[in-house]
Amino acid sequence: MLEFQNITKIYESKKKQIVGVDNVSLTINKGDIFGIVGYSGAGKSSLLRCVNLLERPTSGKVLVDGVDLTQLSSSELRIARLKIGMIFQHFYLISQKTVGENIAFALRAAKTPKNRIEQRVNELLEMVGLTDKRDVYPGQLSGGQKQRVGIARALANNPSILLCDEATSALDPKTTLSILRLLKEINEKLGITIVLITHEMDVVKEICNRMAIMQDGRVVETGEVYDIFAEPKEPLTQEFIKSVVSFDIPNEILKDVKGQIIKILFKGEVAGEGVISDTMQRFNVKGNFLHGTIEYIQERPLGIFIMELQGEIAAVNEAKHYMEQRGAIVEVV
């Protein structure tokens, strides 16, 4: 388990103090794929770097399995860091070393016995799908292959936590998807906790089970990814969700609307049921679909529809009440 307790990080400059992280408390459970989302300057990278004390907090505690890393001696911290792997947006591979040598470098730094290094390098190359690239130099690799080397290097010393600092931001969409699937596979196979920072909600939607939204150094919303997509509470969270699932209706269409516009949200298995068609048949109302989709988040369906309901006020209210009884969340737009 990873815990942030009242973490604050203040940067000193000649003219003023800049608060990078402002009194953040978070709990990330063992085995989570936890996404931290925010725009540039939100404090997400600063918070992530507090995990392994690349950035030492100004105040607060960072606990890994109950051990406060901020209280460790230099030698104790070096040992603790071996269990915290990290991958970066720009890979940071050593260009003069081959793929195998880049991975072996992390093992040598941890004083791994020589007779174990070669075997471990081969294991890691197989894990990330690069067994044929052992003797290739980074300059001969694609961006996705470089990131796979970065992942192998981060996993070299069997960490319990893997930190991902905008790990897919430099990659094209297809390559991003392949890297995210690799990370999910590693999480499932090794039980490793992954903390992933990004400004892309598509990334969170693809693999994260829990998430936090950051703004101005603070966490403004946190919870299960599915629940946050279904019912985002904060304006910033709603803005991020809208970047993935947009329901803007053109003004030209709205001009012709005569009835009541409602947003209907179906969670879980209810998304696949014919609740709307049942409602139209049961009540004396007419429905006109304006927008709709069924999204799949962690393989769970989330149905979101915008529609116009026409009819007598009492009938419209009865129809909305019926949909709510069937498990829908109905909101008048």
Number of C-alpha atoms within 10 A of each C-alpha: 16 21 20 21 17 16 22 24 23 16 12 10 8 5 6 8 10 11 17 21 28 19 17 18 16 15 12 19 15 16 18 21 24 25 29 25 26 25 16 12 14 20 23 30 22 21 28 20 16 23 25 24 16 12 14 21 23 14 15 18 22 26 18 21 12 10 15 16 20 18 12 13 9 9 8 11 15 13 12 16 18 21 19 22 23 24 24 18 15 17 19 13 19 15 12 11 16 19 30 24 20 23 29 23 18 19 24 13 10 14 10 16 10 11 8 10 20 15 10 17 24 16 14 22 22 13 17 20 14 17 16 10 17 17 12 14 19 22 13 12 14 12 19 19 20 20 27 25 28 26 28 28 26 26 26 24 19 14 18 20 29 23 22 23 21 18 23 27 16 16 17 11 13 9 17 19 17 14 21 18 14 17 21 19 15 18 19 14 9 13 15 22 24 27 24 27 26 22 19 19 21 17 21 24 21 17 22 24 19 22 25 22 24 24 20 17 21 22 22 16 16 19 15 14 22 23 15 20 22 18 13 19 13 12 10 17 23 15 13 21 20 14 12 14 18 13 16 10 11 9 8 8 9 12 8 8 15 11 17 15 20 18 19 21 23 24 19 16 12 16 20 13 12 9 17 18 10 13 20 14 10 12 15 15 20 14 18 13 12 19 15 17 15 17 17 14 21 14 10 14 19 22 21 21 18 23 20 21 24 18 16 12 13 11 15 20 14 17 21 22 15 18 19 16 10 15 16 22 18 17 12 12 11
